[in-house]
């Protein structure tokens, strides 16, 4: 990390160039590092986080106080908050990633040609990754862990609302890296809130190989339009649960409630509940009461309003990721209408069906165009740890080069390797 003198004496453009140069150099060291070295670094970082708990909580308290003064929403404040339990979760995440198989160097599709040449594909790091994200300090740790384990250097640009927390975490990461004998510049935080830093990062094609943004539509739109570097987009999570006419209503109630109320601020939270007209009368009144009792404001179409006292849903509601205690409900004319609604309004993140009908579930799986599609499970399971990936950097709603939760394999690419024995082409 740069000294205080360096931070004060250089402009943003120069600062970003320096970060890029240092990251590129560190990436070459990581490329030749061993799995054990990278695991040792993850362990050292976990120890540093544990030892610096009080420092992390004090830094976060400054961010929380500033957020309160600036009137941040309840959902954003929840994302911003660090607690002892969340620090424990960050440490556990590092330990989980360290225990995961290392994808780097793995060879697959090895086959022997008729001429005796053996050709396969080897997993290699992407190189230098730039990650731009908002609110959650735990992303700093998750991103560092996954990038390090997969042999990548990373430049992190967190949101200004979490600046103090991220700086404190970054110091722990740099210390852990150095203790493990790896370059501290392998993970670098952009230690300025200057918005020009984002523009410099997403156009630093000489130093940065991939950009991963996590945030709202405006951030993703800006980066997608202005970046001169490939982008793996983590767009909003406008997630749906469809309750089919063939669903167990008890199961559907449990799944819908968990999908919405497990945690409002996560991208896998259900924002729209779709219900088949044939079972709406039997299902919705009690379901709506359950949501209301939990403090959720329900908005519904005309058919829903005829069944319960709810606010009217507007066209905007079907397009809104609430990230809070709000839910829109729509009665639909069966499976086809549900699929049409999801593909039209959804963000291609995560969508679920509750049904005991095999044909309906299979059609839902094949026709819903989302990065995760679920049967009889709540959308809040859309998470790298729940998928066995350890931590995740984000959930890509792109179709290239990775889709869904981005874990270790998503941070690697593959190159062809050709194994010969004096062969010549004739």
C-alpha positions as CSV (number, residue, x, y, z in Angstrom):
1,X,0.0,0.0,0.0
2,X,1.1,3.6,-0.6
3,X,2.5,5.7,2.1
4,X,0.6,8.7,3.4
5,X,3.1,11.0,1.7
6,X,2.5,9.2,-1.7
7,X,-1.3,9.4,-1.3
8,X,-1.2,13.2,-0.8
9,X,1.4,14.0,-3.4
10,X,0.0,12.4,-6.6
11,X,-3.0,13.0,-8.7
12,X,-5.7,10.4,-9.4
13,X,-4.4,9.5,-12.9
14,X,-0.8,9.0,-11.6
15,X,-2.1,7.0,-8.6
16,X,-4.1,4.6,-10.8
17,X,-1.1,4.1,-13.2
18,X,1.1,3.2,-10.2
19,X,-1.6,0.8,-8.9
20,X,-1.7,-0.8,-12.3
21,X,2.0,-1.2,-12.6
22,X,2.3,-2.7,-9.2
23,X,-0.6,-5.1,-9.8
24,X,0.9,-6.3,-13.1
25,X,4.2,-7.0,-11.4
26,X,2.5,-8.8,-8.6
27,X,0.4,-10.9,-11.0
28,X,3.6,-12.3,-12.5
29,X,4.7,-13.4,-9.0
30,X,1.3,-15.0,-8.3
31,X,1.4,-16.8,-11.6
32,X,4.4,-18.8,-10.5
33,X,3.4,-19.2,-6.8
34,X,2.3,-22.5,-5.4
35,X,-1.1,-23.4,-4.0
36,X,0.5,-23.7,-0.5
37,X,1.9,-20.2,-0.7
38,X,-1.5,-18.8,-1.6
39,X,-3.2,-20.8,1.1
40,X,-0.7,-19.6,3.6
41,X,-1.5,-16.0,2.6
42,X,-5.2,-16.6,3.1
43,X,-4.5,-18.0,6.5
44,X,-2.3,-15.1,7.5
45,X,-5.0,-12.6,6.3
46,X,-7.6,-14.5,8.4
47,X,-5.3,-14.2,11.5
48,X,-4.8,-10.5,10.8
49,X,-8.6,-9.9,10.6
50,X,-9.1,-11.7,13.9
51,X,-6.3,-9.7,15.6
52,X,-7.6,-6.4,14.3
53,X,-11.3,-6.9,15.2
54,X,-11.5,-3.7,17.3
55,X,-9.8,-1.7,14.6
56,X,-12.2,-3.0,12.0
57,X,-15.3,-2.2,14.1
58,X,-14.1,1.3,14.9
59,X,-13.5,2.0,11.3
60,X,-16.9,0.7,10.4
61,X,-18.5,2.8,13.1
62,X,-17.2,5.9,11.3
63,X,-18.8,4.7,8.1
64,X,-22.0,3.9,9.8
65,X,-22.1,7.4,11.4
66,X,-21.5,9.0,8.1
67,X,-24.1,6.9,6.5
68,X,-26.7,8.0,9.1
69,X,-25.8,11.6,8.5
70,X,-26.2,11.2,4.8
71,X,-29.5,9.4,5.1
72,X,-28.5,6.1,3.5
73,X,-31.4,3.6,3.2
74,X,-32.0,0.9,5.7
75,X,-31.0,-1.7,3.1
76,X,-27.7,0.0,2.3
77,X,-27.0,0.5,6.0
78,X,-27.5,-3.2,6.6
79,X,-25.0,-4.0,3.7
80,X,-22.5,-1.6,5.2
81,X,-22.6,-2.8,8.8
82,X,-19.8,-4.9,10.2
83,X,-20.5,-6.9,13.3
84,X,-18.4,-9.5,15.2
85,X,-20.5,-12.2,13.6
86,X,-19.8,-10.8,10.1
87,X,-16.1,-10.5,10.8
88,X,-16.2,-14.2,11.9
89,X,-18.0,-14.9,8.6
90,X,-15.2,-13.2,6.6
91,X,-12.6,-15.2,8.4
92,X,-14.5,-18.4,7.8
93,X,-14.8,-17.5,4.1
94,X,-11.0,-17.2,3.9
95,X,-10.6,-20.6,5.5
96,X,-13.2,-22.1,3.2
97,X,-11.5,-20.7,0.1
98,X,-8.1,-22.0,1.3
99,X,-9.6,-25.5,1.6
100,X,-11.1,-25.5,-1.9
101,X,-9.3,-27.3,-4.8
102,X,-6.9,-25.0,-6.7
103,X,-8.1,-24.7,-10.3
104,X,-4.9,-23.2,-11.6
105,X,-2.8,-25.7,-13.6
106,X,-5.6,-28.2,-14.0
107,X,-5.6,-29.9,-17.4
108,X,-8.7,-31.3,-19.0
109,X,-9.9,-32.5,-22.3
110,X,-6.5,-34.1,-22.9
111,X,-6.8,-36.2,-26.0
112,X,-4.4,-37.9,-28.4
113,X,-4.6,-37.1,-32.1
114,X,-4.0,-39.7,-34.8
115,X,-0.4,-38.4,-35.3
116,X,0.4,-38.9,-31.6
117,X,0.2,-35.3,-30.5
118,X,-1.6,-34.8,-27.1
119,X,-3.7,-31.7,-26.9
120,X,-5.5,-30.4,-23.8
121,X,-6.6,-27.3,-22.0
122,X,-4.9,-25.8,-18.9
123,X,-6.6,-23.4,-16.4
124,X,-4.6,-20.2,-15.9
125,X,-5.2,-17.0,-14.0
126,X,-6.8,-14.1,-15.8
127,X,-4.0,-11.8,-14.6
128,X,-5.1,-8.5,-13.1
129,X,-8.7,-8.0,-12.1
130,X,-10.3,-4.7,-11.3
131,X,-13.4,-4.9,-9.1
132,X,-15.7,-2.0,-8.5
133,X,-18.4,-2.5,-5.8
134,X,-20.6,-0.7,-3.4
135,X,-21.5,-0.8,0.3
136,X,-20.4,-4.3,1.6
137,X,-17.0,-4.4,3.3
138,X,-17.1,-8.2,3.2
139,X,-16.7,-8.0,-0.6
140,X,-13.2,-6.7,0.0
141,X,-12.2,-9.9,1.7
142,X,-14.2,-12.2,-0.6
143,X,-12.7,-10.6,-3.7
144,X,-9.2,-10.8,-2.3
145,X,-9.6,-14.4,-1.3
146,X,-10.9,-15.6,-4.6
147,X,-8.4,-13.6,-6.7
148,X,-5.5,-14.8,-4.6
149,X,-6.5,-18.4,-4.6
150,X,-6.9,-18.3,-8.4
151,X,-3.5,-16.6,-8.9
152,X,-4.8,-13.2,-9.9
153,X,-3.7,-9.8,-8.7
154,X,-6.6,-7.4,-7.9
155,X,-7.3,-3.7,-7.7
156,X,-10.4,-3.0,-5.5
157,X,-12.5,0.2,-5.7
158,X,-15.1,0.1,-3.0
159,X,-17.9,2.5,-2.4
160,X,-17.2,5.8,-0.6
161,X,-19.8,4.8,2.0
162,X,-17.5,2.0,3.2
163,X,-14.2,3.8,2.7
164,X,-12.9,3.6,6.3
165,X,-13.9,-0.1,6.7
166,X,-12.3,-1.1,3.4
167,X,-9.0,0.7,4.2
168,X,-8.8,-1.1,7.5
169,X,-9.5,-4.5,5.9
170,X,-7.0,-3.7,3.1
171,X,-4.3,-3.1,5.7
172,X,-4.9,-6.6,7.2
173,X,-4.8,-8.1,3.7
174,X,-1.5,-6.4,2.8
175,X,0.1,-7.5,6.2
176,X,-1.1,-11.1,5.6
177,X,0.4,-11.2,2.1
178,X,3.7,-10.0,3.3
179,X,3.8,-12.4,6.2
180,X,3.3,-15.2,3.7
181,X,6.1,-14.0,1.4
182,X,3.8,-12.8,-1.4
183,X,3.8,-9.2,-2.7
184,X,1.5,-6.8,-0.7
185,X,0.6,-5.2,-4.1
186,X,-1.2,-8.4,-5.1
187,X,-4.3,-6.9,-3.5
188,X,-4.6,-3.1,-3.7
189,X,-7.4,-0.8,-2.6
190,X,-8.0,2.5,-4.5
191,X,-7.6,4.7,-1.4
192,X,-9.4,7.7,-2.8
193,X,-13.1,8.6,-3.2
194,X,-12.4,10.6,-6.3
195,X,-14.9,9.4,-8.9
196,X,-12.2,9.8,-11.6
197,X,-10.5,6.8,-10.2
198,X,-13.2,4.6,-11.7
199,X,-12.8,6.0,-15.2
200,X,-9.0,5.5,-14.9
201,X,-9.4,1.9,-13.8
202,X,-11.9,0.8,-16.5
203,X,-9.6,2.2,-19.2
204,X,-6.3,0.9,-17.9
205,X,-6.1,-1.8,-20.6
206,X,-2.3,-1.9,-20.3
207,X,-2.5,-3.2,-16.8
208,X,-5.9,-4.6,-16.1
209,X,-7.3,-7.7,-17.9
210,X,-10.9,-7.8,-16.6
211,X,-13.3,-5.5,-14.8
212,X,-16.0,-6.8,-12.5
213,X,-18.6,-4.2,-11.3
214,X,-21.0,-4.8,-8.5
215,X,-23.7,-2.2,-8.0
216,X,-26.8,-0.5,-9.3
217,X,-27.9,-0.1,-12.8
218,X,-26.3,3.3,-13.2
219,X,-22.9,2.0,-12.2
220,X,-23.1,-1.0,-14.5
221,X,-24.4,1.1,-17.4
222,X,-21.5,3.6,-17.0
223,X,-18.9,0.9,-16.9
224,X,-20.3,-1.2,-19.7
225,X,-20.4,1.9,-21.9
226,X,-17.0,3.4,-21.0
227,X,-14.8,0.4,-20.3
228,X,-12.0,-0.5,-22.8
229,X,-11.5,-3.8,-20.9
230,X,-13.7,-6.9,-20.9
231,X,-16.5,-6.6,-18.3
232,X,-18.1,-9.4,-16.2
233,X,-21.3,-7.7,-15.2
234,X,-23.1,-8.3,-11.9
235,X,-26.5,-6.6,-12.6
236,X,-29.4,-6.2,-10.2
237,X,-31.2,-9.1,-8.7
238,X,-34.8,-8.8,-9.7
239,X,-35.8,-12.3,-8.7
240,X,-39.1,-14.1,-9.0
241,X,-40.8,-17.1,-7.4
242,X,-43.7,-18.6,-9.4
243,X,-46.2,-20.8,-7.5
244,X,-47.6,-23.2,-10.0
245,X,-51.2,-24.7,-9.8
246,X,-49.5,-28.1,-9.0
247,X,-47.6,-26.7,-6.0
248,X,-47.9,-27.9,-2.4
249,X,-49.2,-24.7,-0.9
250,X,-47.5,-25.4,2.4
251,X,-44.2,-25.8,0.7
252,X,-44.9,-22.7,-1.5
253,X,-45.6,-20.6,1.6
254,X,-42.4,-21.6,3.3
255,X,-40.3,-21.0,0.1
256,X,-41.8,-17.7,-0.8
257,X,-41.4,-16.4,2.8
258,X,-37.8,-17.5,3.0
259,X,-37.1,-16.1,-0.5
260,X,-38.2,-12.6,0.6
261,X,-37.5,-12.4,4.3
262,X,-34.3,-14.4,4.7
263,X,-32.5,-11.1,4.1
264,X,-33.9,-8.2,2.2
265,X,-30.6,-6.6,1.1
266,X,-29.2,-9.6,-0.9
267,X,-29.3,-9.7,-4.6
268,X,-31.1,-13.2,-4.4
269,X,-34.0,-11.8,-2.5
270,X,-37.4,-12.4,-4.2
271,X,-38.9,-9.1,-5.4
272,X,-41.9,-10.4,-7.3
273,X,-44.2,-13.3,-6.4
274,X,-46.1,-14.8,-9.3
275,X,-49.1,-17.1,-8.5
276,X,-51.2,-19.2,-10.8
277,X,-54.8,-18.0,-11.0
278,X,-56.1,-21.5,-10.2
279,X,-54.7,-21.5,-6.7
280,X,-54.6,-17.8,-6.0
281,X,-57.8,-17.8,-3.8
282,X,-56.5,-20.6,-1.7
283,X,-52.9,-19.4,-1.4
284,X,-52.7,-15.6,-1.3
285,X,-54.8,-14.4,1.6
286,X,-52.8,-16.3,4.2
287,X,-49.5,-15.7,2.4
288,X,-50.1,-11.9,2.3
289,X,-51.0,-11.9,6.0
290,X,-47.7,-13.7,6.8
291,X,-45.7,-11.1,4.8
292,X,-47.5,-8.2,6.5
293,X,-47.0,-9.7,9.9
294,X,-43.2,-9.8,9.1
295,X,-43.3,-6.1,8.2
296,X,-43.3,-6.4,4.4
297,X,-45.3,-3.9,2.4
298,X,-47.2,-5.8,-0.3
299,X,-48.2,-4.4,-3.6
300,X,-50.4,-6.3,-6.0
301,X,-52.2,-6.4,-9.3
302,X,-56.0,-6.0,-9.5
303,X,-56.6,-9.8,-8.9
304,X,-54.4,-9.6,-5.7
305,X,-56.2,-6.5,-4.5
306,X,-59.5,-8.4,-4.8
307,X,-58.2,-11.0,-2.3
308,X,-56.5,-8.8,0.3
309,X,-55.9,-5.2,1.4
310,X,-52.6,-4.4,-0.5
311,X,-51.3,-1.4,-2.3
312,X,-51.8,-1.3,-6.0
313,X,-48.8,-2.5,-8.0
314,X,-47.6,-0.2,-10.9
315,X,-45.6,-1.0,-14.0
316,X,-42.6,0.4,-12.1
317,X,-43.0,-2.2,-9.4
318,X,-42.5,-5.1,-11.8
319,X,-39.2,-3.5,-12.8
320,X,-37.9,-2.7,-9.3
321,X,-35.3,-4.4,-7.2
322,X,-36.5,-3.2,-3.8
323,X,-33.6,-4.5,-1.6
324,X,-36.0,-3.8,1.3
325,X,-39.3,-5.0,3.0
326,X,-41.4,-4.5,-0.2
327,X,-42.9,-7.1,-2.4
328,X,-45.0,-7.1,-5.6
329,X,-47.4,-9.9,-6.3
330,X,-49.1,-10.8,-9.6
331,X,-51.7,-13.4,-10.5
332,X,-50.9,-15.0,-13.8
333,X,-52.7,-17.3,-16.2
334,X,-50.5,-20.3,-15.8
335,X,-46.9,-21.3,-16.6
336,X,-46.5,-19.6,-19.9
337,X,-47.6,-16.3,-18.5
338,X,-45.2,-16.6,-15.6
339,X,-42.3,-17.4,-17.9
340,X,-43.2,-14.5,-20.2
341,X,-43.3,-12.1,-17.2
342,X,-40.0,-13.3,-15.8
343,X,-38.2,-13.1,-19.2
344,X,-39.6,-9.6,-19.8
345,X,-39.2,-7.9,-16.4
346,X,-36.4,-10.0,-14.8
347,X,-32.7,-9.2,-14.6
348,X,-31.7,-12.7,-15.6
349,X,-30.3,-13.3,-12.1
350,X,-32.3,-16.0,-10.3
351,X,-35.9,-17.3,-10.6
352,X,-37.7,-20.2,-9.0
353,X,-40.8,-22.4,-9.5
354,X,-42.7,-24.2,-6.8
355,X,-44.4,-27.2,-8.4
356,X,-44.9,-31.0,-8.2
357,X,-45.5,-31.2,-11.9
358,X,-42.4,-32.6,-13.7
359,X,-43.3,-31.3,-17.1
360,X,-43.9,-27.8,-15.7
361,X,-40.6,-27.7,-13.8
362,X,-38.6,-28.9,-16.8
363,X,-40.2,-26.3,-19.1
364,X,-39.4,-23.6,-16.5
365,X,-35.8,-24.8,-16.3
366,X,-35.3,-24.6,-20.1
367,X,-37.4,-21.5,-20.9
368,X,-36.5,-19.1,-18.1
369,X,-33.4,-17.2,-19.3
370,X,-31.6,-16.6,-16.0
371,X,-28.2,-17.4,-14.6
372,X,-29.8,-19.6,-11.9
373,X,-33.1,-21.3,-12.2
374,X,-34.5,-23.2,-9.2
375,X,-37.1,-25.9,-8.6
376,X,-38.8,-26.0,-5.1
377,X,-36.1,-23.8,-3.5
378,X,-36.0,-20.1,-2.6
379,X,-34.0,-17.6,-4.7
380,X,-31.9,-16.6,-1.7
381,X,-29.8,-19.8,-2.3
382,X,-28.2,-18.0,-5.2
383,X,-24.9,-17.6,-3.5
384,X,-21.4,-18.8,-4.2
385,X,-21.0,-20.4,-0.7
386,X,-24.3,-22.2,-1.0
387,X,-23.2,-23.5,-4.4
388,X,-20.0,-24.9,-2.9
389,X,-17.8,-22.3,-4.5
390,X,-16.6,-20.9,-1.2
391,X,-17.0,-17.2,-1.5
392,X,-18.0,-15.3,-4.7
393,X,-17.1,-12.1,-6.3
394,X,-20.6,-11.6,-7.7
395,X,-23.3,-13.2,-9.7
396,X,-22.8,-12.6,-13.4
397,X,-25.9,-12.0,-15.5
398,X,-23.7,-12.1,-18.6
399,X,-23.5,-15.0,-21.0
400,X,-19.7,-14.7,-21.6
401,X,-17.2,-15.7,-20.1
402,X,-18.9,-16.9,-16.9
403,X,-22.6,-16.9,-15.8
404,X,-24.0,-17.1,-12.3
405,X,-21.9,-17.0,-9.1
406,X,-18.3,-16.1,-10.0
407,X,-16.0,-18.3,-7.9
408,X,-12.5,-19.6,-8.5
409,X,-13.1,-21.2,-11.9
410,X,-14.8,-18.0,-13.1
411,X,-11.6,-16.1,-12.4
412,X,-9.5,-18.3,-14.6
413,X,-9.3,-18.9,-18.3
414,X,-8.0,-21.9,-20.3
415,X,-5.2,-22.1,-22.8
416,X,-4.5,-25.0,-25.1
417,X,-1.4,-27.1,-24.4
418,X,0.2,-29.3,-27.1
419,X,2.4,-32.2,-26.0
420,X,4.7,-33.5,-28.7
421,X,7.7,-35.8,-29.1
422,X,9.6,-34.3,-32.0
423,X,6.6,-34.1,-34.2
424,X,6.7,-32.1,-37.4
425,X,3.8,-31.0,-39.6
426,X,3.8,-32.4,-43.1
